Amino acid sequence: MLPEDTRVVFMGTPEFAVPSLEALVAAGYDVVGVLTQPDRPAGRGRQIESSPVKHAALAHGITVQQPKSLRAEAARAELAALEPDVIVVVAYGLILPPEVLEAPPYGCVNVHGSLLPRHRGAAPIAAAILAGDAEAGVSIMLMDAGVDTGPVLEMASLPIAPDDTTGSLGEKLAILGAERLLHALPGWLAGEITPQPQPEAGATYAPRSAKSEGRIDWSESAALIERKARAYQPWPTAFTDWKGQPLKILRARVDSRPTHATPGQVLGDGKRTAGVATGRGILWLEEVQPAGKKPMPVGAFLQGAPGFVDSRLGD
């Protein structure tokens, strides 16, 4: 089946999904409709905002549907009216009931940001950084009733850089996912690919992070806290308390040398350097964000934070 003859419905919501939508359009696929999550209030002003995928779809003149749920018969009828040959799903965020999964002749093809079966679930990129994985990747898979348990059409990996955050790694994987989608989809439509069942060995689950998970426990190791600082960017961010106010830790460096200081104790010269004792090693702060202010290098923060060194964070 040629791209221009393939009726594609695209389902996605965040920025991670946009490269895949753009790739399908550029390759000549007939994207007959886009489903994305409803507009919601966002930011400090709580202004109603549309998803990145909606903005991209409208820019190409593609019809957009925003059902609150696909369990409703009316929402499924609207989708069915588009008569898709295949549905491509990238970080949509809503559950697809069996009626939707089974409707298109070529099924629902998902771009998932992990090397399945590792890190199934809603937050695979953060989970890979948090676990200290050496590499991350994407899996092009056929969706079934489970959570990211369907058979895989194609996989690709890339190394996780020492300074990668969920934001930066997500940008790389979004591009990689779009590339592999365009590579796998023609073969699947032509009947040239045999989907490979996922092994259960090595399967892990990566649920969406709660805001509370960003709170730093200084009794943990410096290495783990540093990974949390990267994994929880851009959300929920890793933070601690200082003088009753939250202090976000955005970038830090691990010093594995042992220290006898109490976890949470701030060390350093108070002018250019500040490190925090942890349960194992010292975490030297490089970039922080005090409450109500913009991110700043630790040296700039120290200029306006007398008494920071020798204080104890998290109390």
C-alpha positions in Angstrom: 0.0 0.0 0.0 1.5 3.4 -1.1 1.6 6.2 1.5 -0.9 8.4 -0.5 -3.3 5.4 -0.5 -3.0 4.8 3.3 -5.6 6.5 5.4 -3.8 7.3 8.7 -5.3 8.6 11.9 -2.6 10.0 14.3 -3.1 10.0 18.0 -0.6 12.0 20.2 -0.4 14.9 22.5 3.0 16.2 23.7 6.0 17.6 21.8 7.5 14.1 21.7 4.8 13.1 19.2 5.2 16.0 16.8 8.2 14.7 14.8 6.3 11.5 14.0 3.3 13.4 12.8 5.5 15.7 10.7 7.3 12.7 9.3 4.1 11.1 8.2 2.9 14.2 6.4 6.3 14.8 4.8 6.3 11.2 3.5 3.0 11.7 1.8 0.7 9.6 4.0 -2.9 10.6 3.9 -3.4 11.7 7.5 -7.1 12.0 7.6 -7.4 13.0 11.2 -5.6 13.7 14.5 -6.8 12.9 18.0 -5.2 14.7 20.9 -6.1 15.4 24.5 -8.5 18.3 25.2 -7.2 21.8 25.7 -6.3 22.5 29.3 -5.1 25.3 31.6 -1.4 25.5 31.9 1.4 27.8 33.3 1.2 30.3 36.1 -1.7 32.2 34.5 -3.7 29.0 34.0 -4.5 30.0 30.4 -6.2 27.4 28.3 -3.6 25.9 26.0 -3.7 23.4 23.1 -1.3 20.5 22.8 1.7 20.7 20.6 0.2 18.0 18.4 -3.0 20.1 17.9 -0.9 23.1 16.8 1.1 20.9 14.3 -2.1 19.3 12.9 -3.9 22.6 12.4 -0.8 24.0 10.7 -1.2 21.2 8.1 -5.0 21.7 7.8 -5.7 18.3 9.4 -9.0 17.7 11.2 -8.6 17.5 15.0 -10.7 15.6 17.4 -10.3 16.0 21.2 -12.4 13.4 23.0 -12.1 13.2 26.8 -12.3 9.4 26.5 -12.6 6.8 23.7 -14.8 4.7 25.8 -17.8 6.9 24.8 -19.7 5.5 21.8 -20.0 9.0 20.2 -16.2 9.5 20.3 -15.6 6.1 18.7 -18.2 6.8 16.0 -16.4 10.0 15.1 -13.1 8.1 14.9 -14.7 5.3 12.8 -16.1 7.9 10.4 -12.5 8.7 9.4 -12.1 5.1 8.1 -8.4 4.7 9.0 -6.4 1.9 7.5 -4.0 2.2 10.4 -3.8 4.3 13.6 -0.4 5.7 14.6 -0.2 6.4 18.4 2.6 8.4 20.0 2.3 9.4 23.7 -1.5 10.0 23.3 -2.2 9.6 27.0 -5.7 8.1 26.7 -6.5 4.4 26.9 -7.6 2.8 23.7 -10.5 0.3 24.3 -10.6 -3.0 22.4 -13.1 -1.6 19.9 -10.5 1.0 18.8 -7.6 -1.4 18.8 -9.3 -3.9 16.6 -11.0 -1.5 14.2 -8.2 -0.5 11.6 -7.2 -3.3 9.2 -3.5 -2.7 10.0 -4.1 -2.2 13.7 -2.7 0.5 16.0 1.1 1.2 15.6 2.7 2.8 18.6 6.0 4.7 18.9 7.2 4.0 22.5 10.3 5.7 24.0 12.1 2.6 25.4 13.7 -0.6 24.5 10.8 -2.9 25.3 10.1 -4.8 27.4 12.2 -2.5 29.6 10.4 0.6 30.9 6.9 -0.1 29.8 4.5 2.6 30.9 4.0 6.4 30.7 7.5 7.6 31.7 10.1 5.4 30.0 12.6 8.2 29.3 12.8 9.4 32.9 13.0 5.8 34.1 16.0 5.0 31.8 17.9 8.0 33.3 16.9 7.2 36.8 18.0 3.6 36.5 21.4 4.7 35.2 20.9 2.8 31.9 23.7 3.2 29.4 21.4 3.5 26.5 17.8 4.3 25.6 15.7 3.8 22.5 12.4 3.5 20.7 10.2 0.5 19.9 7.7 0.5 17.0 5.1 -1.9 18.2 1.5 -3.1 17.6 -0.8 -2.2 20.4 -2.8 -4.8 22.3 -4.9 -4.6 25.4 -1.9 -4.6 27.8 0.3 -1.7 28.7 3.0 -1.6 26.1 3.0 -5.4 25.8 2.3 -5.8 22.1 4.6 -7.4 19.5 7.5 -5.2 18.2 8.0 -4.3 14.5 11.3 -2.5 15.0 13.7 -1.1 17.6 16.6 1.3 17.7 18.9 2.6 20.5 21.2 5.5 21.3 23.6 6.2 24.2 22.4 8.3 27.1 24.8 11.2 27.5 26.1 12.0 31.0 24.3 15.3 31.0 21.1 14.1 29.3 17.8 15.2 31.0 14.4 13.7 30.2 13.9 16.8 28.1 17.1 16.5 26.0 16.9 12.8 25.7 13.2 13.0 24.8 14.1 15.3 21.9 16.6 12.8 20.5 14.2 9.9 20.9 11.4 11.8 19.3 13.5 12.2 16.1 14.7 8.6 16.3 11.1 7.4 16.7 9.9 9.3 13.7 12.7 7.9 11.6 12.1 4.3 12.6 8.3 4.8 12.2 8.8 5.7 8.6 11.2 2.7 8.2 8.8 0.2 9.7 5.4 1.3 8.6 5.8 0.6 4.8 7.1 -2.9 5.6 4.2 -3.6 7.9 1.6 -2.3 5.4 3.2 -4.4 2.7 3.2 -7.6 4.8 7.0 -7.8 4.9 7.4 -7.6 8.6 6.6 -10.3 11.1 5.9 -8.7 14.6 8.1 -10.2 17.3 6.5 -11.0 20.7 8.1 -9.3 23.6 10.0 -11.5 26.1 8.7 -11.3 29.6 12.3 -11.5 30.9 13.6 -8.1 31.7 10.2 -6.4 31.7 9.9 -3.3 33.9 7.2 -0.7 34.4 7.7 3.1 34.4 4.6 4.9 35.8 4.2 8.6 35.5 6.1 10.5 38.2 4.3 12.2 41.0 5.3 15.7 42.0 6.3 14.5 45.4 8.9 12.2 43.9 11.0 15.3 43.1 11.7 15.9 46.8 15.3 15.0 47.5 16.2 12.5 50.2 19.8 13.4 51.1 20.4 10.0 52.8 20.4 8.5 49.3 23.7 8.4 47.3 25.0 11.4 45.4 24.9 9.4 42.2 21.2 8.6 42.6 20.3 12.2 43.5 22.2 13.5 40.4 20.2 11.1 38.2 17.0 12.3 39.7 17.9 15.9 39.0 18.2 14.9 35.3 15.4 12.5 35.1 12.9 14.9 36.7 13.6 17.7 34.2 11.5 19.3 32.9 8.9 17.8 35.4 8.5 17.5 38.4 12.1 18.7 39.0 14.3 17.6 41.9 14.0 20.0 44.9 14.9 20.4 48.5 14.0 22.9 51.2 16.1 25.8 52.4 14.8 28.3 54.9 11.3 27.0 54.4 11.4 27.6 50.6 11.8 25.1 47.8 15.2 25.1 46.1 15.3 23.2 42.7 18.5 21.3 41.9 18.9 21.4 38.1 22.5 20.4 37.5 25.0 18.8 39.8 28.2 16.8 39.8 28.9 13.7 41.8 31.9 13.4 44.1 32.0 9.8 45.3 34.7 10.4 48.0 33.3 9.6 51.5 32.4 12.3 53.8 31.6 12.3 57.5 29.2 15.2 57.2 25.5 14.7 58.0 23.4 14.1 54.9 21.9 17.4 53.8 24.9 19.5 55.2 26.1 22.1 52.8 29.8 22.3 52.2 32.0 24.6 50.1 33.6 28.0 50.2 30.3 29.9 50.1 31.5 32.0 47.1 31.8 29.8 44.1 31.2 26.3 45.3 28.6 24.5 47.3 28.2 20.8 47.8 25.8 18.8 49.8 26.7 15.7 51.8 24.6 12.7 51.0 24.3 9.1 52.2 27.2 8.3 49.9 29.5 11.0 48.5 29.0 14.7 47.9 26.8 16.3 45.4 28.4 19.5 44.1 25.7 21.9 42.9 26.2 23.6 39.5 22.8 25.1 38.7 19.9 25.8 41.0 16.6 27.7 41.0 15.4 29.4 44.1 11.6 29.9 44.7 10.2 32.7 42.4 13.5 33.1 40.5 15.0 31.9 37.2 17.6 29.1 37.0 21.1 30.3 37.9 24.7 29.0 38.3 25.4 28.2 41.9 28.0 31.0 42.1 25.3 33.6 41.3 23.0 32.0 43.8 25.6 32.1 46.6 26.0 35.8 46.2 22.5 36.3 47.4 22.3 33.5 49.8 24.4 34.2 52.9 24.5 31.4 55.4 23.8 28.7 52.7 27.1 27.0 53.3 27.1 25.2 56.7 23.3 25.1 56.7 21.4 21.8 56.4 19.0 21.3 53.5 15.7 19.5 53.8 15.0 20.4 57.4 
